[in-house]
């Protein structure tokens, strides 16, 4: 005996049921993180750090900020 296949209407109903199930039980999107200010993003991209060594403008010794 040959296995029966679903007719067009039955296949559409199964596809609709699967789509509805996925829509109802899909994971919620993660909450949006607040965007950093433009100056902070630019500083991070350039690698600026609050811990970098800065030389004294008068030619003196280096210090940590």
Z-matrix of the N, CA and C atoms (Angstrom, degrees):
N
C 1 1.436
C 2 1.532 1 108.85
N 3 1.314 2 117.45 1 132.92
C 4 1.459 3 123.10 2 -178.32
C 5 1.526 4 109.71 3 -81.12
N 6 1.358 5 117.33 4 141.15
C 7 1.463 6 119.01 5 178.00
C 8 1.523 7 110.13 6 -67.94
N 9 1.310 8 115.32 7 144.96
C 10 1.456 9 120.30 8 179.92
C 11 1.530 10 109.12 9 -85.32
N 12 1.304 11 115.64 10 146.96
C 13 1.460 12 120.96 11 176.13
C 14 1.521 13 108.74 12 -110.77
N 15 1.295 14 115.56 13 158.04
C 16 1.465 15 120.50 14 -179.83
C 17 1.519 16 110.08 15 -73.21
N 18 1.303 17 114.95 16 143.90
C 19 1.460 18 120.38 17 174.65
C 20 1.521 19 108.85 18 -76.67
N 21 1.315 20 116.64 19 171.80
C 22 1.463 21 121.43 20 -177.79
C 23 1.516 22 113.43 21 -56.42
N 24 1.321 23 116.89 22 -45.48
C 25 1.467 24 120.65 23 -179.25
C 26 1.526 25 111.18 24 -66.39
N 27 1.319 26 116.69 25 -40.40
C 28 1.466 27 120.19 26 179.81
C 29 1.525 28 110.97 27 -66.45
N 30 1.329 29 116.14 28 -41.98
C 31 1.468 30 120.18 29 179.29
C 32 1.525 31 110.43 30 -63.95
N 33 1.327 32 117.17 31 -39.71
C 34 1.459 33 120.77 32 178.54
C 35 1.530 34 110.68 33 -65.36
N 36 1.328 35 117.11 34 -38.61
C 37 1.466 36 120.75 35 179.27
C 38 1.530 37 110.67 36 -66.05
N 39 1.325 38 116.84 37 -40.99
C 40 1.467 39 120.41 38 178.18
C 41 1.526 40 109.75 39 -64.82
N 42 1.339 41 117.30 40 -43.95
C 43 1.463 42 120.59 41 179.55
C 44 1.526 43 110.89 42 -62.69
N 45 1.330 44 117.65 43 -40.30
C 46 1.463 45 121.42 44 178.60
C 47 1.522 46 110.99 45 -65.86
N 48 1.328 47 117.56 46 -39.75
C 49 1.464 48 121.07 47 179.18
C 50 1.527 49 110.56 48 -65.01
N 51 1.328 50 116.54 49 -40.35
C 52 1.472 51 120.06 50 178.36
C 53 1.521 52 109.94 51 -65.63
N 54 1.324 53 117.94 52 -43.41
C 55 1.461 54 121.46 53 179.73
C 56 1.522 55 111.06 54 -62.29
N 57 1.333 56 117.47 55 -40.68
C 58 1.456 57 121.10 56 179.07
C 59 1.523 58 110.53 57 -66.63
N 60 1.327 59 117.27 58 -40.77
C 61 1.464 60 121.24 59 178.20
C 62 1.526 61 110.28 60 -61.39
N 63 1.329 62 116.47 61 -45.68
C 64 1.466 63 120.13 62 -179.69
C 65 1.525 64 110.62 63 -63.31
N 66 1.327 65 117.69 64 -39.33
C 67 1.461 66 120.60 65 -179.70
C 68 1.528 67 111.68 66 -66.44
N 69 1.316 68 117.42 67 -38.06
C 70 1.462 69 121.42 68 -177.53
C 71 1.525 70 112.54 69 -75.78
N 72 1.316 71 117.37 70 -34.04
C 73 1.459 72 120.15 71 -173.31
C 74 1.524 73 113.81 72 -111.49
N 75 1.313 74 117.80 73 13.68
C 76 1.464 75 120.51 74 177.61
C 77 1.523 76 109.55 75 -69.59
N 78 1.312 77 115.87 76 151.90
C 79 1.460 78 120.62 77 178.24
C 80 1.518 79 109.67 78 -66.90
N 81 1.312 80 115.32 79 141.42
C 82 1.462 81 119.93 80 178.67
C 83 1.521 82 109.02 81 -69.32
N 84 1.316 83 117.56 82 144.62
C 85 1.468 84 119.16 83 177.74
C 86 1.524 85 109.94 84 -65.60
N 87 1.320 86 117.14 85 147.99
C 88 1.465 87 118.75 86 -179.50
C 89 1.525 88 110.17 87 -66.23
N 90 1.334 89 117.06 88 149.54
C 91 1.463 90 119.13 89 179.03
C 92 1.525 91 109.97 90 -65.56
N 93 1.321 92 115.55 91 146.84
C 94 1.457 93 119.79 92 179.71
C 95 1.521 94 109.72 93 -71.97
N 96 1.338 95 113.91 94 134.95
C 97 1.453 96 118.61 95 176.63
C 98 1.516 97 108.41 96 -83.58
N 99 1.320 98 117.21 97 144.55
C 100 1.464 99 118.67 98 177.76
C 101 1.530 100 110.03 99 -63.88
N 102 1.310 101 115.81 100 139.05
C 103 1.458 102 121.16 101 179.95
C 104 1.524 103 110.08 102 -75.70
N 105 1.322 104 115.57 103 139.71
C 106 1.463 105 120.66 104 175.39
C 107 1.526 106 108.35 105 -72.94
N 108 1.329 107 117.74 106 152.31
C 109 1.461 108 119.88 107 176.45
C 110 1.530 109 110.69 108 -59.01
N 111 1.314 110 116.82 109 155.25
C 112 1.464 111 121.99 110 -176.74
C 113 1.530 112 111.64 111 -58.31
N 114 1.327 113 117.84 112 -39.70
C 115 1.461 114 119.74 113 -178.41
C 116 1.521 115 111.17 114 -66.05
N 117 1.336 116 116.46 115 -34.28
C 118 1.459 117 120.24 116 -179.18
C 119 1.527 118 110.54 117 -71.90
N 120 1.340 119 116.93 118 -41.69
C 121 1.464 120 119.81 119 176.61
C 122 1.524 121 110.51 120 -60.92
N 123 1.334 122 117.08 121 -43.01
C 124 1.463 123 120.53 122 179.68
C 125 1.522 124 110.76 123 -63.28
N 126 1.330 125 117.06 124 -42.09
C 127 1.463 126 120.55 125 179.69
C 128 1.522 127 111.10 126 -63.64
N 129 1.321 128 116.99 127 -41.75
C 130 1.462 129 120.10 128 179.70
C 131 1.524 130 111.17 129 -66.42
N 132 1.328 131 116.31 130 -38.56
C 133 1.457 132 119.20 131 178.81
C 134 1.530 133 111.86 132 -67.21
N 135 1.310 134 117.28 133 -32.53
C 136 1.458 135 121.40 134 179.55
C 137 1.527 136 111.74 135 -83.60
N 138 1.297 137 118.01 136 -7.25
C 139 1.459 138 120.95 137 178.07
C 140 1.514 139 113.83 138 81.74
N 141 1.309 140 117.87 139 20.67
C 142 1.458 141 120.81 140 178.97
C 143 1.523 142 108.15 141 -72.73
N 144 1.315 143 115.93 142 138.59
C 145 1.454 144 120.23 143 -177.80
C 146 1.522 145 110.26 144 -136.40
N 147 1.290 146 116.61 145 148.64
C 148 1.463 147 120.43 146 177.43
C 149 1.517 148 111.26 147 -73.36
N 150 1.315 149 118.14 148 -11.45
C 151 1.456 150 122.09 149 -177.14
C 152 1.528 151 112.74 150 -102.30
N 153 1.318 152 118.25 151 7.33
C 154 1.458 153 118.72 152 -176.98
C 155 1.527 154 110.74 153 -74.37
N 156 1.309 155 117.12 154 156.66
C 157 1.457 156 122.94 155 -179.44
C 158 1.522 157 108.97 156 -84.45
N 159 1.310 158 115.55 157 132.86
C 160 1.459 159 121.33 158 -179.22
C 161 1.530 160 108.17 159 -121.86
N 162 1.321 161 116.60 160 131.89
C 163 1.453 162 119.88 161 179.03
C 164 1.524 163 109.92 162 -84.97
N 165 1.303 164 114.05 163 146.84
C 166 1.455 165 119.81 164 177.06
C 167 1.528 166 108.41 165 -65.74
N 168 1.323 167 117.35 166 136.65
C 169 1.462 168 121.38 167 -177.16
C 170 1.523 169 112.92 168 -65.16
N 171 1.314 170 118.42 169 -21.70
C 172 1.461 171 121.26 170 179.64
C 173 1.523 172 111.58 171 -86.33
N 174 1.330 173 118.08 172 8.48
C 175 1.463 174 121.01 173 178.97
C 176 1.511 175 112.73 174 87.44
N 177 1.303 176 117.93 175 12.11
C 178 1.448 177 121.52 176 -178.38
C 179 1.540 178 111.45 177 -79.50
N 180 1.290 179 115.97 178 -159.63
C 181 1.449 180 121.30 179 -177.10
C 182 1.523 181 110.69 180 -77.60
N 183 1.322 182 114.15 181 165.21
C 184 1.467 183 120.59 182 179.86
C 185 1.524 184 109.70 183 -80.97
N 186 1.300 185 115.96 184 155.54
C 187 1.447 186 121.40 185 176.78
C 188 1.517 187 109.17 186 -141.52
N 189 1.314 188 116.49 187 159.08
C 190 1.461 189 121.77 188 178.95
C 191 1.514 190 108.37 189 -98.81
N 192 1.309 191 115.01 190 134.94
C 193 1.464 192 118.42 191 178.41
C 194 1.499 193 110.29 192 -87.19
